[in-house]
Amino acid sequence: MLDHNHFSGHIPVEIGFLGNLERLIIELAGNQFSGPIPTSITTAFGLQEVDFSINNFVGQVPNLGSLRNLSVLDLGTNDFGGNSSINEWEFIKSLINCSKLQEFGFEYNNFVGHLPNFIGNLSTKISQLAFGGNQISEQIPTELGNLVNLISLTMENNHLTESIPTSFGNFQKLQYLDMNSNKFSGEIPAIIGNLSQLSELDLSHNMLNGNIPSAIGNCKRLQSLDFSYNNLSGIIPSQVFEIPSLSILLNISHNSLSGSLPSEIGLLKSIGTLDVSENHLSNKIPEAIGECESLEYLYLQGNSFHGIIPPSLASLKGLQHLDLSQNQLSGTIPQELQNISVLVYFNASFNMLEGEVPMNGVFRNTTEVSLSGNRKLCGGIASLRLPPCPSKATKKRKHHGFKIWMIVIIPSSVSIENSTLSKIIFMLECSIDSGSSPSTLTNLVMSQVADALGYTFIIVPNPNYIHVSTVATPSPSAQQSTDSTMPPLGDGHRGAEILSRFVPNNNACTQEMTNMNFIWDKVHDIIVRKIYDYRMGRRL
């Protein structure tokens, strides 16, 4: 064994004289040998393990089929191949005679062209096959699925095309599959669910499309899953988040996935890195994400998440990187995030955040904090160059009332159950008792309630109740009276949740408030989808 020294030069032709040895291991890995492998090695019949990896060998690999006892052949990280004018795959055909072969690697060389079909005729004892980092192109031969005892199969960084062969469903023992950085297309086949022993799966940086198959949930031993940089679409199946073994990585970033992050995300108790960035995900970030107690790296940027930053993130005591940038998040930055002692990177730029920025923890390191594009943020340390926050002068608690006129414009053809509508009006007529000043409370309602309900509000201070007025078709005078400063139409329909914060604790209101979410959902499709937004006296 001469591995990992500084030997250089060529392999002597006399190596063939070792043919009478019953057991011979040649391990020259990690040296600086160069030149071709002498053909005389084919007469060293006792060879069982040959490791020529990480050298500078060149030329064509000799036919080694005469080495019938060969169990390990590693040619990785050299300069073999690259001559398309000769049949550089003949050495693989010769290895069909090596029935004891278990590990075979020719990764990171210069082999080109189509992988030959006869690779599927190698010994079925092969458990490890590696040919990544070459210039192999075209489709993977279906015959590769004959190697049913494979435990590790790697073919990353080639030019492989077409779809993933369905014959891969034969790999019942496969634990490691790396196909990243190729040109695979088509859908991820459902047979991926047959690979129940998989611990690591990497299909990233390809051109795969369609949905993520729910059958991936059958891979109950997965520790790392990477589907990033493809053209995947549709919702993320909940089965992805129901793989309790996921502990290293879940990366589905840079696709076209849509829908919400399901609450099942909280089942990933052991996940270390979660990346769903650069998709078309929307709705709120689920509070359940705070249950991913082992999370260290969380990337949610480049989506359309709205609502607040979940305070539950503060319970992730091992969180080091958090990227929430380029979404539609609103509200304040939870002050509790500054208490995560290992958090060293925080990016919430280009959202709609407001309020005071924390001043401790990661927020003291301006080179690792990005908050640009949030015009309503204030405070923080001086080097953030944010405007100061308004003074927090305390005032005597007073009883204030205010009135919200919610103008719901409904076509005359739409009918609504009187009982349902009257319930909504009754609940919104509950009186309000607040210690906030009218202007503060008005701003709060404008920023939170209006966006949540998705309607246009006109704020009229002082009356001591909330009143709802509905009109069928607005008259010209009604249109002209519309306030030009109204907030834009939102897309939420959970206004009842927000309004409930301002309703006093009395029996009549409390009893009805329990049904507010249900009732609002019931009439949402009837009213919200048919609403007309009148601004500046004209229809959009």
C-alpha positions in Angstrom: 0.0 0.0 0.0 1.6 3.2 -1.2 -1.4 5.5 -0.8 -1.2 9.2 0.0 2.5 9.7 -0.4 4.3 11.9 -2.9 5.4 9.2 -5.4 5.4 10.2 -9.0 6.4 8.8 -12.4 5.0 5.8 -14.3 3.9 2.4 -13.1 6.7 -0.1 -14.1 5.7 -2.8 -16.5 7.2 -5.3 -14.1 4.0 -5.1 -12.1 2.8 -8.0 -14.2 5.5 -10.2 -12.6 3.3 -10.2 -9.5 1.0 -12.7 -11.1 1.9 -15.6 -8.8 0.8 -13.8 -5.6 -2.5 -15.3 -4.2 -3.6 -11.9 -2.7 -2.5 -8.5 -3.8 -3.8 -5.1 -3.1 -2.5 -2.2 -5.1 -3.4 1.1 -3.5 -1.7 4.0 -5.1 -4.4 6.6 -4.2 -3.4 10.2 -3.5 0.0 10.2 -5.2 1.2 11.8 -8.4 1.6 8.9 -10.7 1.1 9.6 -14.4 1.1 8.0 -17.8 -1.0 5.0 -18.8 -1.5 1.9 -16.8 0.8 -0.8 -18.2 -1.1 -3.7 -19.9 1.1 -6.1 -18.1 -1.1 -5.6 -15.0 -3.6 -8.0 -16.7 -1.3 -10.9 -15.9 -1.3 -10.2 -12.1 -4.0 -12.8 -11.7 -4.0 -12.7 -7.9 -5.2 -9.0 -7.8 -8.2 -8.6 -5.6 -8.3 -4.8 -4.9 -6.9 -2.1 -7.2 -7.0 1.6 -6.2 -5.5 4.0 -8.7 -7.6 7.0 -7.6 -6.5 10.6 -7.2 -3.5 10.5 -9.5 -2.7 11.7 -13.0 -3.1 8.5 -15.0 -4.1 9.0 -18.7 -5.1 7.0 -21.7 -7.3 4.0 -22.1 -7.9 1.6 -19.3 -6.6 -1.9 -20.2 -9.0 -4.8 -20.3 -8.9 -6.3 -16.8 -11.3 -9.2 -17.3 -8.5 -11.7 -16.7 -8.4 -10.6 -13.0 -11.1 -13.0 -12.0 -10.6 -12.4 -8.2 -11.0 -8.6 -8.5 -13.5 -7.3 -6.0 -12.5 -3.6 -5.9 -11.6 -1.4 -8.8 -11.2 2.4 -8.2 -10.1 4.5 -11.1 -11.6 7.8 -9.8 -10.1 11.3 -10.2 -7.6 10.8 -13.0 -7.5 11.7 -16.7 -8.6 8.4 -18.3 -10.7 8.6 -21.4 -11.4 11.6 -23.6 -10.6 9.9 -26.9 -13.9 9.4 -28.7 -12.1 7.9 -31.7 -11.5 4.6 -29.9 -13.9 2.4 -27.9 -13.0 3.5 -24.5 -15.8 1.5 -22.9 -14.2 -1.9 -23.8 -12.7 -2.2 -20.4 -16.1 -2.3 -18.8 -17.2 -5.1 -21.1 -14.1 -7.1 -20.0 -15.2 -6.7 -16.4 -18.2 -8.8 -17.0 -15.9 -11.7 -16.4 -15.0 -10.5 -12.9 -17.9 -12.2 -11.0 -16.5 -11.2 -7.6 -16.6 -7.4 -8.3 -18.3 -5.5 -5.6 -17.0 -1.9 -5.8 -16.4 -0.1 -9.1 -15.6 3.5 -9.7 -14.4 5.6 -12.6 -15.7 9.0 -11.5 -14.1 12.3 -12.3 -12.3 11.4 -15.5 -12.8 12.3 -19.1 -15.1 9.5 -20.3 -17.5 10.7 -23.0 -20.5 9.5 -25.0 -23.3 7.1 -24.2 -23.0 4.7 -21.2 -23.0 1.3 -22.8 -26.0 -1.1 -22.2 -23.6 -3.9 -21.1 -22.9 -2.1 -17.9 -26.0 -3.9 -16.7 -24.2 -7.2 -17.2 -21.6 -6.6 -14.5 -21.6 -8.8 -11.5 -24.9 -8.6 -9.5 -22.6 -8.5 -6.4 -21.7 -4.9 -7.1 -22.8 -2.7 -4.2 -21.1 0.5 -5.1 -21.0 2.1 -8.6 -19.6 5.6 -9.2 -19.3 7.4 -12.6 -20.0 11.0 -11.8 -17.9 13.9 -13.0 -17.3 12.8 -16.6 -18.8 13.9 -19.9 -21.3 11.0 -20.3 -24.3 12.0 -22.2 -27.7 10.7 -23.5 -30.1 8.4 -21.6 -29.2 6.1 -18.8 -29.5 2.5 -20.1 -32.5 0.6 -18.6 -30.2 -2.3 -18.1 -28.5 -0.5 -15.2 -31.5 -1.7 -13.1 -30.1 -5.2 -13.3 -27.6 -4.4 -10.6 -30.2 -5.1 -7.9 -27.7 -5.2 -5.0 -26.5 -1.6 -5.4 -26.2 0.3 -2.1 -24.6 3.4 -3.5 -25.0 4.8 -7.1 -23.6 8.2 -8.1 -23.6 9.8 -11.5 -23.5 13.5 -10.7 -22.0 16.2 -13.0 -22.5 14.6 -16.4 -24.6 15.4 -19.4 -27.2 12.7 -18.9 -30.6 13.4 -20.4 -34.1 12.0 -20.7 -36.2 10.6 -17.9 -35.1 8.6 -14.8 -35.5 4.9 -15.8 -38.3 3.1 -14.1 -36.0 0.1 -13.7 -34.4 2.1 -10.8 -37.4 0.8 -8.9 -35.4 -2.5 -8.6 -32.9 -1.0 -6.3 -34.5 -2.3 -3.1 -31.2 -2.0 -1.2 -30.1 1.4 -2.4 -29.1 3.8 0.3 -27.4 6.6 -1.6 -28.4 8.0 -5.0 -26.8 11.1 -6.4 -27.9 12.3 -9.9 -27.4 16.0 -9.5 -26.2 18.4 -12.1 -27.3 16.6 -15.3 -30.0 17.3 -17.8 -32.6 14.8 -16.6 -36.2 15.8 -17.6 -39.7 14.5 -17.2 -41.4 13.7 -13.9 -39.9 12.1 -10.8 -41.3 8.6 -11.1 -43.5 7.2 -8.4 -41.2 4.2 -8.3 -38.9 6.3 -6.2 -41.1 5.2 -3.3 -39.9 1.6 -3.8 -36.4 2.7 -2.6 -37.4 2.2 1.0 -33.8 2.0 2.2 -32.7 5.4 0.8 -30.9 7.6 3.3 -29.7 10.3 0.8 -31.3 11.3 -2.5 -30.0 14.2 -4.7 -31.8 15.0 -7.9 -30.9 18.7 -7.8 -29.8 20.9 -10.8 -31.7 19.1 -13.5 -34.8 19.8 -15.6 -37.3 17.6 -13.8 -40.9 18.8 -13.9 -44.3 17.9 -12.6 -45.3 17.3 -9.0 -43.3 15.9 -6.2 -44.6 12.3 -5.9 -46.4 11.6 -2.7 -44.7 8.2 -2.8 -41.6 9.8 -1.5 -43.2 9.4 1.9 -42.4 5.7 1.7 -38.7 6.4 2.0 -38.9 6.3 5.8 -35.1 6.3 6.2 -34.3 9.4 4.3 -31.9 11.7 6.1 -31.2 14.1 3.1 -33.5 15.1 0.3 -32.5 17.5 -2.4 -34.8 18.4 -5.3 -33.6 22.0 -5.8 -33.0 23.8 -9.1 -35.6 21.9 -11.2 -38.9 22.9 -12.7 -41.2 21.2 -10.2 -44.6 22.6 -9.7 -47.8 22.0 -7.7 -48.2 21.9 -4.0 -45.7 20.2 -1.6 -47.2 16.9 -0.6 -47.6 16.6 3.2 -45.9 13.2 3.0 -42.6 15.1 2.5 -42.9 16.4 6.0 -43.9 13.1 7.4 -40.5 11.5 7.0 -39.3 11.6 10.6 -35.8 10.5 9.7 -35.0 13.7 7.7 -32.2 15.1 9.8 -29.5 16.5 7.4 -31.3 18.4 4.6 -34.6 19.1 3.0 -34.0 21.3 -0.1 -36.8 22.0 -2.6 -35.7 25.5 -3.5 -35.6 27.1 -6.9 -38.6 25.4 -8.4 -42.2 26.6 -9.1 -43.9 25.0 -6.2 -47.1 26.7 -4.9 -49.6 26.6 -2.1 -48.9 26.7 1.6 -46.3 25.3 3.9 -48.5 22.7 5.7 -48.6 22.5 9.5 -47.0 19.0 9.2 -43.7 20.8 8.9 -43.6 20.7 12.6 -43.1 16.9 12.4 -39.5 17.4 11.2 -38.1 17.4 14.7 -34.6 16.4 13.6 -34.1 18.5 10.4 -30.9 20.6 10.3 -31.4 22.5 7.1 -34.7 23.5 5.5 -34.7 25.4 2.2 -37.9 26.2 0.3 -36.7 29.4 -1.1 -37.4 30.8 -4.6 -40.7 29.2 -5.2 -44.3 30.5 -5.4 -45.4 29.5 -1.9 -47.9 31.8 -0.2 -50.1 32.2 2.8 -48.7 32.4 6.3 -45.6 30.8 7.7 -47.0 28.1 10.0 -46.4 28.5 13.7 -45.6 24.8 13.7 -42.2 25.6 12.2 -41.1 26.4 15.7 -41.4 22.7 16.5 -38.4 21.9 14.2 -36.2 21.9 17.3 -33.0 20.8 15.6 -33.2 23.4 12.8 -30.0 25.4 12.1 -30.5 26.8 8.7 -33.9 28.1 7.5 -34.3 29.6 4.0 -37.8 30.9 3.1 -36.8 33.8 0.8 -38.2 34.6 -2.6 -41.8 33.5 -2.0 -45.1 35.2 -1.4 -45.5 34.5 2.3 -47.6 37.1 4.1 -48.7 37.7 7.7 -46.4 38.1 10.6 -43.0 36.5 11.4 -44.0 33.6 13.7 -42.9 34.3 17.2 -42.4 30.5 17.5 -39.1 30.9 15.6 -37.6 32.2 18.8 -37.9 28.7 20.2 -35.3 27.4 17.7 -32.4 27.7 20.0 -29.9 26.2 17.5 -30.9 28.4 14.6 -27.9 30.0 12.9 -29.1 31.3 9.6 -32.6 32.8 8.9 -33.6 34.2 5.6 -37.1 35.6 5.1 -36.3 38.2 2.4 -38.4 39.0 -0.6 -41.8 38.0 0.7 -44.9 40.0 1.8 -44.4 39.7 5.6 -45.9 42.4 7.8 -46.0 43.3 11.4 -43.0 43.6 13.6 -39.7 41.6 14.0 -40.2 39.5 17.1 -38.0 40.8 19.9 -37.4 37.3 21.1 -35.2 36.5 18.0 -32.4 38.5 19.6 -32.2 35.9 22.4 -31.1 33.1 20.0 -27.5 33.1 20.9 -26.2 31.2 17.9 -28.1 33.2 15.3 -25.4 34.8 13.1 -27.3 35.7 10.0 -30.7 37.4 9.6 -32.2 38.7 6.4 -35.8 40.1 6.2 -35.2 42.6 3.4 -37.9 43.6 1.0 -41.0 42.8 3.0 -43.6 45.1 4.6 -42.3 45.0 8.2 -42.8 47.9 10.6 -42.0 48.9 14.2 -38.9 48.7 16.3 -35.9 46.6 15.3 -34.3 44.6 18.2 -30.9 45.8 19.4 -29.2 42.7 20.8 -27.9 39.4 19.5 -27.5 39.1 15.7 -29.0 42.6 15.4 -25.8 44.1 16.7 -23.9 42.8 13.7 -24.9 45.0 10.7 -22.8 43.0 8.3 -25.0 39.9 8.9 -28.3 41.7 9.1 -30.3 42.9 6.1 -33.5 44.9 6.5 -33.6 47.1 3.4 -36.9 47.5 1.6 -39.0 47.8 4.8 -39.8 51.5 4.9 -41.7 51.4 8.3 -39.0 49.9 10.4 -37.4 52.1 13.0 -34.9 52.0 15.9 -32.2 49.4 16.1 -28.5 50.2 16.5 -27.3 53.4 15.0 -25.3 51.7 12.2 -28.5 50.4 10.7 -29.4 54.0 9.9 -33.1 53.6 10.5 -35.3 56.5 11.7 -36.0 56.7 15.4 -39.2 55.2 16.7 -42.0 57.4 17.9 -41.8 58.2 21.6 -43.7 55.9 23.9 -45.1 58.5 26.3 -47.6 56.9 28.6 -51.2 58.3 28.8 -54.0 57.9 31.3 -56.3 55.1 30.3 -59.5 56.4 28.7 -62.6 54.9 27.1 -62.6 55.6 23.4 -65.0 54.5 20.8 -64.7 54.5 17.0 -66.8 53.5 14.1 -65.8 51.6 11.0 -68.0 51.8 7.9 -67.3 48.7 5.9 -68.7 49.2 2.5 -69.4 45.8 0.9 -70.4 46.3 -2.7 -72.5 43.3 -3.8 -74.2 42.7 -7.2 -78.0 42.8 -6.9 -78.1 39.2 -8.3 -76.3 37.9 -5.2 -78.5 36.6 -2.3 -77.3 36.1 1.2 -79.0 34.4 4.1 -80.4 37.1 6.3 -79.5 35.1 9.4 -75.9 34.7 8.5 -75.5 38.4 7.5 -77.2 39.6 10.7 -74.9 37.5 12.8 -71.9 39.1 11.2 -73.4 42.6 11.8 -74.3 41.7 15.4 -70.8 40.6 16.1 -69.3 43.7 14.7 -71.6 45.9 16.7 -70.1 44.7 20.0 -68.8 47.8 21.9 -65.1 48.3 22.3 -63.1 49.4 25.3 -59.5 50.2 24.7 -56.7 52.1 26.4 -55.3 53.2 23.1 -55.9 56.7 21.7 -58.3 57.0 18.9 -55.6 57.7 16.4 -53.4 54.8 17.5 -56.3 52.4 17.5 -57.5 53.7 14.1 -54.0 53.1 12.6 -54.0 49.6 14.1 -57.3 48.8 12.5 -56.3 50.3 9.2 -53.1 48.3 9.0 -54.3 45.0 10.4 -58.0 44.6 10.0 -58.3 46.1 6.5 -55.6 43.9 5.1 -57.1 40.8 6.8 -60.7 41.4 5.6 -59.7 42.5 2.2 -62.3 45.3 2.1 -62.2 49.0 1.9 -62.7 50.9 5.2 -63.6 54.4 6.0 -62.7 55.3 9.6 -65.0 57.7 11.5 -63.8 58.3 15.1 -65.9 58.7 18.3 -69.1 56.6 18.0 -69.0 53.8 20.6 -69.8 50.9 18.3 -68.7 49.2 15.1 -71.4 49.3 12.4 -71.5 47.5 9.1 -73.4 48.9 6.1 -74.1 47.0 2.9 -75.2 48.5 -0.3 -76.3 46.7 -3.5 -75.0 49.0 -6.2 -73.3 52.2 -5.4 -74.8 55.4 -6.6 -72.5 58.1 -8.2 -72.6 60.1 -5.0 -71.6 57.0 -3.0 -68.7 56.5 -5.4 -67.6 60.1 -5.1 -67.6 59.8 -1.3 -65.1 57.0 -1.4 -61.9 58.0 0.4 -58.9 58.2 -2.0 -56.6 57.2 0.9 -58.3 53.8 1.4 -56.0 50.9 1.8 -55.8 48.5 -1.2 -58.0 45.4 -1.4 -56.3 42.5 0.5 -56.6 38.8 -0.1 -57.2 37.6 3.4 -60.5 36.5 4.9 -59.7 36.0 8.5 -60.6 39.4 9.8 -62.6 37.9 12.6 -59.4 36.8 14.2 -58.1 40.3 14.2 -61.3 42.0 15.3 -61.7 39.6 18.2 -58.7 41.3 19.8 -60.6 44.6 20.1 -63.9 43.2 21.4 -64.5 43.5 25.2 -65.0 40.5 27.4 -68.8 40.4 27.7 -71.0 37.3 27.4 -73.0 38.4 24.4 -70.0 39.2 22.3 -67.8 36.3 23.5 -70.5 33.8 22.7 -70.9 35.0 19.1 -67.2 35.5 18.6 -66.6 31.8 18.9 -68.3 31.3 15.5 -66.8 34.2 13.7 -64.2 32.3 11.7 -66.7 29.7 10.6 -69.3 32.3 9.5 -66.8 34.4 7.7 -65.5 31.4 5.8 -69.1 30.5 4.9 -70.0 33.7 3.3 -66.5 34.4 1.9 -67.0 32.7 -1.4 -70.4 34.4 -1.8 -69.2 38.0 -1.1 -65.5 38.3 -1.4 -65.1 36.8 -4.9 -67.9 39.1 -6.2 -66.7 42.3 -4.6 -66.2 45.4 -6.6 -63.4 47.7 -5.6 -64.3 51.4 -6.1 -61.4 53.8 -5.8 -61.3 57.4 -6.8 -64.9 57.1 -8.1 -64.2 54.5 -10.8 -64.3 50.7 -11.1 -60.9 48.9 -11.5 
